Amino acid sequence: MTADEFRALALDLPGAVERAHMGHPDFRANGRIFATLHADDEWGMVKVQPAEQQALIAAHPAVFVPATGAWGRQGCTNVRLKTAKAATIRAALMLAWDFVNSQKPPRAKAGRRSSGS
């Protein structure tokens, strides 16, 4: 799998959009990030529930690795693109997409107000 193939699979999900976060592409639905591509184009990430993360890693240890620290404990799962098959990544992206769509949209950030003088 290439970074472009990962991108196409992510953007094929209903309502998915590409943005950027911390210098690399991310994919959002319902206003929340469900996947990213690392800057090196060798790794991606899917944000799934921790139990789903464990199942993905157990079934495909050459593809999925938990992210480090708290991110990993919360379900962020790195994807080794060169060892990934499209069907496996499509399924993981769908889990991530379902997860963020089950959550409330993020609150809108308060904008600056003019003083009106």
TORZANU-696215 format. One record per atom (N, C-alpha, C, O): x, z, y. Coordinates in steps of 0.05 Angstrom, whole numbers, padded with zeros to 5 digits, always signed. Example, Ala and Ser with C-alpha at 12.3 -4.5 7.8 and 13.67 -1.06 7.14 Angstrom:
2
+00264+00156-00114;+00246+00156-00090;+00264+00156-00066;+00285+00169-00066;+00257+00142-00045;+00273+00143-00021;+00258+00157+00001;+00268+00161+00023;
//
This chain:
117
+00017+00000-00024;+00000+00000+00000;+00018+00000+00025;+00038+00013+00026;+00010-00015+00045;+00024-00016+00070;+00008+00000+00091;-00015+00008+00086;+00020+00005+00113;+00007+00019+00135;-00017+00003+00145;-00038+00014+00151;-00014-00024+00146;-00036-00041+00155;-00059-00040+00135;-00083-00041+00144;-00054-00038+00109;-00075-00036+00089;-00090-00009+00092;-00114-00007+00090;-00074+00013+00096;-00086+00039+00100;-00104+00038+00125;-00127+00049+00124;-00094+00026+00146;-00110+00024+00171;-00136+00009+00166;-00157+00018+00175;-00135-00013+00152;-00159-00029+00147;-00179-00013+00130;-00203-00015+00136;-00170+00001+00110;-00188+00018+00094;-00201+00040+00111;-00225+00044+00109;-00186+00053+00128;-00197+00074+00145;-00217+00062+00165;-00239+00074+00169;-00211+00040+00177;-00229+00028+00197;-00253+00015+00184;-00272+00008+00199;-00253+00011+00158;-00276-00001+00144;-00299+00020+00141;-00321+00012+00134;-00293+00045+00145;-00314+00066+00142;-00332+00066+00166;-00323+00061+00189;-00358+00071+00162;-00377+00069+00184;-00370+00088+00208;-00365+00112+00204;-00370+00077+00231;-00364+00092+00255;-00336+00100+00260;-00330+00115+00279;-00317+00092+00243;-00289+00099+00245;-00277+00084+00269;-00282+00060+00272;-00261+00098+00284;-00246+00086+00307;-00217+00095+00305;-00210+00116+00295;-00200+00078+00316;-00171+00085+00318;-00165+00094+00346;-00173+00082+00365;-00150+00116+00347;-00140+00127+00372;-00110+00134+00367;-00099+00125+00347;-00099+00149+00385;-00071+00158+00381;-00070+00188+00386;-00084+00199+00403;-00052+00201+00372;-00049+00230+00374;-00020+00236+00369;-00010+00230+00347;-00007+00250+00387;+00021+00258+00384;+00039+00235+00376;+00058+00238+00360;+00035+00211+00388;+00052+00189+00384;+00048+00172+00359;+00064+00156+00352;+00025+00177+00345;+00020+00160+00321;-00010+00155+00319;-00026+00170+00331;-00018+00133+00305;-00046+00127+00303;-00062+00148+00287;-00052+00159+00268;-00087+00152+00296;-00105+00169+00280;-00131+00154+00278;-00137+00136+00293;-00147+00163+00259;-00173+00151+00253;-00194+00173+00255;-00191+00194+00243;-00215+00168+00270;-00235+00188+00276;-00263+00179+00269;-00269+00155+00270;-00279+00198+00261;-00308+00194+00258;-00321+00220+00268;-00310+00241+00264;-00344+00217+00279;-00358+00240+00290;-00341+00256+00310;-00344+00280+00313;-00323+00241+00323;-00305+00254+00343;-00282+00270+00332;-00267+00283+00347;-00278+00269+00305;-00257+00285+00292;-00238+00267+00276;-00246+00247+00265;-00213+00276+00275;-00193+00261+00260;-00198+00265+00230;-00200+00288+00221;-00199+00243+00215;-00201+00246+00186;-00176+00234+00172;-00172+00239+00148;-00160+00219+00186;-00135+00207+00175;-00116+00200+00197;-00124+00196+00220;-00091+00198+00190;-00070+00189+00209;-00050+00172+00194;-00048+00172+00169;-00035+00157+00210;-00011+00143+00200;+00013+00156+00213;+00013+00159+00238;+00034+00162+00198;+00058+00173+00210;+00073+00151+00224;+00069+00127+00217;+00090+00157+00243;+00104+00138+00259;+00122+00120+00242;+00128+00097+00250;+00131+00129+00219;+00149+00114+00202;+00135+00092+00185;+00149+00077+00172;+00109+00092+00185;+00093+00073+00169;+00097+00076+00139;+00089+00059+00123;+00110+00098+00130;+00114+00103+00102;+00094+00124+00091;+00090+00125+00067;+00083+00139+00109;+00065+00161+00102;+00039+00159+00118;+00039+00151+00141;+00017+00167+00106;-00008+00171+00119;-00016+00200+00114;-00002+00215+00102;-00040+00207+00124;-00051+00234+00119;-00081+00231+00118;-00093+00216+00133;-00093+00246+00100;-00122+00249+00099;-00128+00279+00101;-00114+00296+00090;-00150+00285+00116;-00158+00312+00119;-00182+00317+00102;-00205+00309+00108;-00178+00331+00080;-00199+00337+00060;-00202+00368+00057;-00187+00383+00069;-00222+00376+00043;-00225+00404+00037;-00203+00413+00018;-00194+00397+00002;-00194+00438+00020;-00172+00448+00003;-00176+00443-00027;-00157+00436-00041;-00200+00447-00037;-00205+00442-00066;-00202+00412-00072;-00192+00405-00094;-00211+00395-00054;-00207+00366-00058;-00178+00359-00057;-00169+00342-00072;-00163+00372-00039;-00134+00367-00038;-00121+00373-00065;-00105+00357-00074;-00127+00396-00076;-00115+00403-00102;-00122+00383-00124;-00105+00377-00140;-00147+00373-00124;-00155+00353-00144;-00140+00327-00140;-00131+00315-00159;-00136+00319-00115;-00121+00294-00109;-00092+00297-00118;-00081+00278-00131;-00080+00319-00112;-00052+00324-00120;-00049+00325-00150;-00030+00314-00161;-00068+00338-00163;-00066+00340-00193;-00070+00313-00206;-00056+00307-00226;-00087+00296-00195;-00093+00270-00207;-00072+00249-00200;-00067+00231-00216;-00059+00252-00177;-00040+00232-00167;-00016+00245-00153;-00013+00242-00129;+00001+00259-00169;+00023+00274-00156;+00044+00256-00143;+00059+00266-00126;+00046+00231-00151;+00065+00213-00138;+00055+00202-00112;+00070+00190-00097;+00029+00207-00106;+00017+00196-00081;+00012+00218-00061;+00018+00214-00037;+00000+00240-00069;-00009+00261-00050;+00009+00286-00051;+00017+00295-00072;+00014+00296-00026;+00030+00320-00023;+00017+00336+00000;+00010+00324+00021;+00014+00362-00003;+00002+00377+00020;+00021+00376+00044;+00045+00377+00042;+00009+00374+00067;+00024+00377+00092;+00036+00405+00093;+00026+00423+00079;+00057+00409+00109;+00070+00435+00110;+00053+00455+00126;+00038+00447+00144;+00057+00480+00120;+00046+00502+00135;+00015+00503+00135;+00003+00496+00115;+00005+00513+00157;-00024+00518+00159;-00040+00492+00156;-00062+00492+00146;-00029+00470+00166;-00043+00444+00164;-00049+00438+00135;-00071+00431+00127;-00029+00441+00118;-00032+00436+00090;-00052+00455+00076;-00068+00446+00060;-00051+00480+00084;-00070+00500+00072;-00099+00494+00081;-00117+00502+00067;-00102+00480+00103;-00129+00473+00112;-00139+00446+00101;-00161+00437+00107;-00122+00432+00085;-00131+00408+00072;-00117+00382+00081;-00122+00361+00070;-00100+00384+00101;-00085+00360+00109;-00066+00352+00087;-00049+00368+00078;-00069+00328+00078;-00055+00318+00054;-00040+00293+00060;-00052+00273+00067;-00014+00294+00057;+00003+00270+00062;+00000+00250+00039;-00003+00258+00016;+00001+00224+00046;-00003+00202+00028;+00023+00186+00028;+00030+00175+00049;+00036+00183+00005;+00060+00167+00002;+00050+00138-00002;+00042+00131-00024;+00051+00122+00019;+00038+00095+00019;+00050+00077-00003;+00034+00063-00016;+00076+00077-00007;+00087+00057-00025;+00079+00062-00054;+00081+00043-00071;+00070+00086-00061;+00061+00091-00089;+00031+00091-00092;+00021+00095-00114;+00016+00086-00070;-00013+00088-00070;-00026+00062-00078;-00016+00040-00071;-00048+00064-00091;-00066+00041-00098;-00090+00042-00079;-00099+00064-00071;-00100+00019-00073;-00122+00017-00054;-00147+00033-00062;-00159+00047-00046;-00154+00032-00088;-00178+00047-00097;-00174+00077-00094;-00193+00091-00086;-00150+00087-00099;-00145+00116-00096;-00147+00124-00067;-00158+00144-00060;-00135+00108-00049;-00135+00114-00021;-00163+00111-00009;-00172+00127+00008;-00178+00091-00017;-00205+00088-00008;-00222+00113-00015;-00237+00123+00002;-00219+00123-00039;-00233+00147-00048;-00225+00171-00031;-00242+00187-00023;-00199+00175-00026;-00190+00197-00010;-00199+00195+00019;-00207+00215+00031;-00199+00171+00030;-00209+00167+00057;-00239+00173+00059;-00248+00184+00079;-00254+00166+00038;-00282+00172+00038;-00287+00202+00037;-00306+00212+00051;-00271+00217+00022;-00273+00246+00022;-00268+00257+00050;-00283+00274+00059;-00247+00247+00063;-00240+00256+00089;-00262+00249+00110;-00269+00266+00126;-00272+00225+00108;-00293+00216+00126;-00318+00233+00122;-00330+00242+00142;-00325+00238+00097;-00348+00256+00091;-00344+00284+00103;-00363+00295+00114;-00320+00294+00100;-00314+00321+00110;-00318+00323+00140;-00331+00342+00149;-00307+00305+00155;-00310+00307+00185;-00339+00301+00193;-00348+00311+00214;-00353+00285+00178;-00380+00279+00185;-00399+00302+00178;-00422+00303+00188;-00390+00320+00162;-00407+00344+00155;-00404+00366+00176;-00418+00385+00176;-00385+00362+00194;-00380+00382+00215;-00394+00375+00241;-00401+00351+00245;-00398+00394+00258;-00409+00389+00284;-00388+00373+00300;-00364+00377+00296;-00398+00355+00317;-00378+00341+00334;-00364+00361+00352;-00375+00382+00359;-00339+00355+00360;-00324+00373+00377;-00338+00375+00404;-00352+00356+00414;-00335+00398+00417;-00346+00402+00444;-00332+00384+00463;-00308+00380+00461;-00347+00374+00482;-00334+00357+00503;-00317+00375+00521;-00325+00398+00527;-00294+00365+00528;-00276+00380+00546;-00287+00379+00574;-00297+00358+00583;-00286+00401+00587;-00295+00402+00615;-00277+00385+00633;-00253+00388+00632;-00290+00369+00648;-00275+00352+00667;-00269+00367+00693;-00281+00388+00698;-00252+00356+00708;-00247+00368+00734;-00269+00361+00753;-00280+00339+00753;-00276+00380+00769;-00297+00376+00789;-00284+00373+00816;-00264+00386+00823;-00296+00356+00832;-00286+00353+00859;-00297+00376+00876;-00318+00388+00870;-00284+00382+00897;-00293+00404+00915;-00317+00397+00931;-00330+00414+00942;-00323+00371+00933;-00347+00362+00947;-00346+00365+00977;-00366+00364+00990;-00322+00369+00989;-00321+00372+01018;-00317+00347+01032;-00316+00346+01057;
//
